[in-house]
Amino acid sequence: MMEGEGMTISGNDMANWLDGLSDDELSVRRRIAEQRRARAEQALARLNADARKTDTRRKIVVGGAVMLAARRDDRFRGLLFDTLNAVVVTPRDRAILGLPPLPSAPKEESHHV
């Protein structure tokens, strides 16, 4: 069953109703449906973009607060360094944070028999 504008119609009723429409009427209704779908997609894209902006702003604010606290408190700075050193693994991110490179994993030797 499909609902719309205060009425409920079955699939068969919908098919019968559509059969009664002219090609022009169908074309207009399809265009209207496509426009509604496009507006809905645009609204969703705006919501997703706003959510990303909010998340980025939150990270900036938290990062600034953490950096200020690390400058003011030696114990917190040590804890922060130890935490970052344990969880940041990409060489680029480690470099920008002033962390030492991670040791290379030892390569397994192949044994020829």
HELIX and SHEET records of a PDB file:
HELIX    1   1 GLY A   11  ASP A   19  1                                   9    
HELIX    2   2 ASP A   23  ARG A   72  1                                  50    
HELIX    3   3 ASP A   74  VAL A   87  1                                  14    
HELIX    4   4 PRO A   91  ILE A   96  1                                   6    
SHEET    1   A 2 MET A   2  GLY A   4  0                                        
SHEET    2   A 2 MET A   7  ILE A   9 -1                                        
END                                                                             
